[in-house]
Amino acid sequence: MIAVRELVKRYGDTVAVDGLTFAVEPGRVTGFLGPNGAGKSTTLRMVLGLDVPTSGTATVDGAPYRDLPSPTRRVGALLDPGAVDPGRTAHGHLLWQARAAGIGRARVDEVLGLVGLEGRGGHAIRHLSLGMRQRLGIAGALLGDPGVLILDEPLNGLDPEGIVWVRRLLRGFAREGRTVLVSSHLMNEMEATADHVLVVSRGRLVADVGVAELAAGARERVEVASPDPAGLAALLARAGAAPSAAADGRLVVTGMDAARVGELAAAHGVVLHALVPVRARLEDAFIRLTGDGGRTPVRDAGTAGEGEWVR
Ligand SMILES: Nc1ncnc2c1ncn2[C@@H]1O[C@H](COP(=O)(O)OP(=O)(O)OP(=O)(O)O)[C@@H](O)[C@H]1O
C-alpha cells in the first residue's frame, strides 16, 4: 500500500503539491489523474524518494521508500522512459538495471518476454519506437517482480494495441493482489483501465473515488441535429432543458433525456436528423471536477483510504 499524508512540495513560489492525503490500496488499479502541471509527477517522485517533501509524508508498505529493505524488489517504477542511454541495447539497459538491484540475468529475458520485446533485446534503444521504449520502461519496472507498481503516463506513445496490452498487464497485476498506481492525463483511457481514481488539480486532491461512481456523477447529455436548430432550441428551453449550440450545428442538450427530446420534437412537428444520447464519460466528470481549479474537494481530505464520494 502507498500512503501519502499532508504532502506538500514547493519550488520557490510554485506550490506543486498542496497538502495531498490519499492511500493506494492493493488489489486494484488506481489511476492518478490530473491536467498537465497538476503535480502528479512531483508526487510520484516524492513517493519514490527522488524528491524531498517540503512537509508531509509518503510511505510504501509503511516506510519511506529510502528506508525500505531492497526497495527495487518491492516497488517497480516507470517515471521517464526517455531517461535512458539511447546507445545501449534493450537487453544491455535492463541488465545494467538488474545488476544495480542485485537481480539475476535470467530475469532480463523474462521481462523482455513479458512486455512483448522478445527478439528485440539486441536492438539499440535509439532504434526502438516510442511505444517500444514505453514497453522497455515497463520491463524495467517489472525486473524485481514488485508488489507495488508505479507508472507515470505509461500509455503515452502507445498505439491502440499497446494501450490494450498495458491495460491487461495492469489489471493482471491488480488481480494478483499487487498495488498499481498509474498516472495519466488521458481520462477516457483511464476509464477502461482503472478501478479507482485519484484526481488532482493544482496540487490538490479533488476526487478519491471508484471509476463507476465518478462516471455516474457526470451529467448525461443528448446531441440533436435538426434543420431548424433555433426553433428546436427554443422549444426545448421552454420545456425546461438546457440546449446549447455545438460547433457542427448540432444542439447539445442537458437536463432532458433523449426520449423526451424526441417526443417534444414530434409533438411540435420539428424534424430531427439525429438524436444521440451521450453516455457520461470520465472526462466529463474530470472537467466538472477540475473546472473550479479543485477548490471544492469531493471527499474529506483527512480520511485517507476511507474517503467517500460526497457530491
Ligand atoms: N524541479 C522543479 N522546479 C520548479 N518547478 C517544478 C519542478 N518540478 C515541477 N515543477 C512545477 O510543479 C508543478 C507540477 O508539476 P508536475 O510535473 O508534478 O505536474 P504533472 O501533473 O506531472 O504534469 P505533467 O502531466 O505535465 O507531467 C508545475 O507547475 C511544474 O512547473
The ligand as a Gaussian input file, in Angstrom:
#p B3LYP/6-31G(d) Opt

LIG

0 1
 N       12.073000      20.855000     -10.382000
 C       11.109000      21.779000     -10.473000
 N       11.381000      23.093000     -10.299000
 C       10.424000      24.030000     -10.364000
 N        9.115000      23.763000     -10.617000
 C        8.776000      22.489000     -10.809000
 C        9.742000      21.427000     -10.751000
 N        9.100000      20.257000     -10.981000
 C        7.791000      20.562000     -11.174000
 N        7.600000      21.902000     -11.073000
 C        6.315000      22.603000     -11.188000
 O        5.397000      21.962000     -10.334000
 C        4.109000      21.883000     -10.933000
 C        3.652000      20.442000     -11.001000
 O        4.444000      19.744000     -11.965000
 P        4.333000      18.176000     -12.223000
 O        5.332000      17.829000     -13.269000
 O        4.385000      17.449000     -10.934000
 O        2.867000      18.065000     -12.820000
 P        2.200000      16.840000     -13.578000
 O        0.828000      16.732000     -13.031000
 O        3.065000      15.648000     -13.513000
 O        2.127000      17.385000     -15.061000
 P        2.555000      16.706000     -16.442000
 O        1.416000      15.818000     -16.805000
 O        2.686000      17.896000     -17.321000
 O        3.853000      15.996000     -16.192000
 C        4.228000      22.568000     -12.283000
 O        3.833000      23.911000     -12.129000
 C        5.705000      22.474000     -12.581000
 O        6.117000      23.534000     -13.416000

